[in-house]
Amino acid sequence: MLEFLKRPMVVTADINLHVVALTGVGLLSRLWHLTYPRAVVFDELYYGQYISFYMKRIFFVDDSGPPFGHMLLALGGYLGGFDGNFLWNRIGAEYTSNVPVWSLRLLPALAGALSVPMAYQIVSELQYSHCAAMGAALLVLIENALITQSRLMLLESPLIFFNLLAVLSYLKFFNSQKHSPFSLPWWFWLTLTGVACACAVGVKYMGVFTYLLVLGVAAVHAWQLIGDQTLSNVCVFCHLLSRAVALLVIPVVMYLLFFYVHLTLLYRSGPHDQIMSSPFQASLEGGLARITQGQPLEVAFGSQVTLRNVFGKPLPCWLHSHQNAYPMIYENGRGSSHQQQVTCYPFKDVNNWWIVKDPGRHELVVSNPPKPVRHGDVVQLVHGMTTRFLNTHDVAAPLSPHAQEISCYVDYNISMPAQNLWRLDIVNRESDRDSWKTILSEVRFVHVNTSAVLKLSGAHLPDWGFRQLEVVGERLARGHHESMLWNVEEHRYGKGQEQRERELELHAPTRADISRNLSFMARFSELQWRMLTLRTEDTEHKYSSTPLDWLTLDTNIAYWLHPRTSAQIHLVGNVVIWTSASLATAAYVLLFLWYLLRRRRRACDLPEDAWLRWLLAGGLCAGGWALNFLPFFLTEKTLFLYHYLPALTFQVLLLPIVLQHVGDHLCRSQLQRSLFSALVVAWYSSACRTSYTLRPLTYGDRSLSPGDLQALRWRESWDILIRK
């Protein structure tokens, strides 16, 4: 039993010194003078404000991607002791002493540095030579755009890191499948593949492209596995189940986890609250939660309420009225009822208050005990400040003539009687006897006489309507579109008998903790939907570009200019590498099609193992480039050069693979191989020389004369900043 004590314990480890060396030079290239410049550089302005929100626990919405990438940047700020106090208002602003610049830029820099050895390992796992693997790693090391992007507080570098980690983990899993399935390393690499895919998607939605790439390759391999007659049915089922759990279940769980942490951290009200629904806002500390604290939960006859439109587009707004009437004749010659205007107003205002009246009672106060309003009840809505009833009739709305006008009824002693009865329809009810609840209930108001539904049209009224939003009665309402849904946001039980007393009433003391009624999944679903549907106004940017500009490197981005000298940082690629990578991709596609045609004619130019390696390398590298590049031709958002960097990384991995293939299979004689090797060395030397020449624009640590800057303007379309 104690035999192991009689022998020394020995631990052996295989250390690839090339990986260690590549990691070292990668760290050196990315961490060198990382705090320079100590100023806001381009999109650091954009991400910095969100880091400050994390430090202060303030809720925000960013439609650029899930929160994991933002949390990584915020982690750097947290580790550096950042308190969030910095005004992110302009590019070039000097960071104050409380901003830990090194910590904030550290994680993107580490991600960029570790991408170098991962490039080496990916090509090695594809069963290509050590020289090809070193070539891929060194190209990632010296590529100027990748260096620039990874040295700043930006998200492309972490995205590329997780993309490469997902591909590397899957390749290691696939190779271990051949000799040790279901072993500990097999499970580790399979699980890490799913984790890396989730992290890639969590950094930016662009990570979905690499996730689909891995799923596609895994599906092909799973299909081949199903056809393997040496495996039993139980074994095949276990293989498929393990892949489904690792590549589908784990990414979904992790994606939810990112949002759970995000919503747990950001529990305070912030500037983006109004985008969210009233229940969501009430779940945040401060803001609406402060206003609604102590409100009665159940709406009763006599309640005083503000009604917020659930749809909230084009602006979040509240049902509103004021003394002004609709004009007698509109600009287009149509007539109106000349009744009191009813609109949707995008600001808190005393004219947003309405009283829920029981048609059978004259009083505008809550009875004792309160009589709750339930689904299906008929109510009247009385405008709090003018005491006029919400009304609609067979008169066309001002901007939506297919719908009815909504007004507050004014008795002009003409043959137009009031039609002010509305049936309450609680859309998200659990039963037909549900009561109307503050914040939680989403309701429709259906006009009793005409069956028209109270709806926000979203159109802005002319100057006579103070540019407020039009509210109409939709006569042909089908379904429950959010523009027809309203919820009570502020609520109090009315007690004052006189109008003056009602205007001065305070909130009732009854307390209802509404925030507990909103589950994490409800908050996640709403936030995710808002992120996917939020449309910020995309304007043309000086440095925006098209996908075709990226291929030829016809564009650059001026990231930063020293306020006194001509030192500057640009996002500009290594022309030699970008051009060569595009040519290598085209060469791969042509060779693949040629081999495919030849194999169709039973002419196999490649041995079977070389053909399978060629297919896998192309599927991952050329496929990764296509999936990360081609979708941008379909997008309408403003695009920049940095959007191409994930696709470029896959191209760079493919480049040495194509070069090795040409040397091994297309160069027939030793002389041809020697000449080709010499050309490859010369080509790589030119790539290194280009990288060194563009170094002043990559690091921005050297002042340049106008002549130097002009010499660096290799293309007429490059915007190099020259002081006059």
Summary of the structure (lengths in Angstrom):
residues: 724
radius of gyration: 32.6
end to end distance: 84.0
largest distance: 110.5
contacts: 2334
relative contact order: 0.11
helix: 48%
strand: 14%
